[in-house]
Amino acid sequence: MMEAVIGFLTGIMASMGLGGGFVLVVWLTLFADVQQRTAQGINVLFFLPIAFVSLIMHLKNGLVNKTLVKKLAVGGLLGAAVGTLVS
């Protein structure tokens, strides 16, 4: 039951861009006895469908600045790759 509550809260926070993954990783490592790297992998798998649905809804509602996204995308992808290697 607690897992469902954590998943629900994390999904809400992640869809609003408020760091739901942070909550999920902390909960998994501190309370569910999951190794951090495994928790990070679970977080990515959890986040992808949430991000997809959120992106569609944000695009539909005109809440995405596409020009800014294009400028930030290269650095974001590079940062994601470096962060994965560092972890």
Solvent accessible surface area in square Angstrom, and as a share of the most:
residue,aa,sasa,rsa
1,M,182,0.81
2,M,113,0.50
3,E,112,0.50
4,A,67,0.52
5,V,57,0.33
6,I,19,0.10
7,G,19,0.18
8,F,137,0.57
9,L,84,0.42
10,T,1,0.00
11,G,15,0.15
12,I,71,0.36
13,M,58,0.26
14,A,13,0.10
15,S,38,0.25
16,M,114,0.51
17,G,65,0.63
18,L,107,0.53
19,G,40,0.38
20,G,1,0.01
21,G,17,0.16
22,F,148,0.62
23,V,45,0.26
24,L,13,0.06
25,V,26,0.15
26,V,48,0.28
27,W,34,0.12
28,L,18,0.09
29,T,41,0.24
30,L,127,0.63
31,F,147,0.61
32,A,38,0.29
33,D,136,0.71
34,V,36,0.21
35,Q,145,0.65
36,Q,112,0.50
37,R,165,0.60
38,T,72,0.42
39,A,0,0.00
40,Q,52,0.23
41,G,36,0.34
42,I,69,0.35
43,N,30,0.15
44,V,82,0.47
45,L,131,0.65
46,F,62,0.26
47,F,86,0.36
48,L,104,0.52
49,P,79,0.49
50,I,32,0.16
51,A,29,0.22
52,F,131,0.55
53,V,83,0.47
54,S,16,0.10
55,L,91,0.45
56,I,83,0.42
57,M,107,0.48
58,H,66,0.30
59,L,75,0.37
60,K,168,0.71
61,N,93,0.48
62,G,65,0.62
63,L,120,0.60
64,V,38,0.22
65,N,90,0.46
66,K,128,0.54
67,T,85,0.50
68,L,88,0.44
69,V,75,0.43
70,K,154,0.65
71,K,148,0.63
72,L,111,0.55
73,A,42,0.32
74,V,115,0.66
75,G,48,0.46
76,G,47,0.45
77,L,131,0.65
78,L,116,0.58
79,G,42,0.40
80,A,62,0.48
81,A,53,0.41
82,V,76,0.44
83,G,38,0.37
84,T,92,0.53
85,L,153,0.76
86,V,122,0.70
87,S,58,0.37
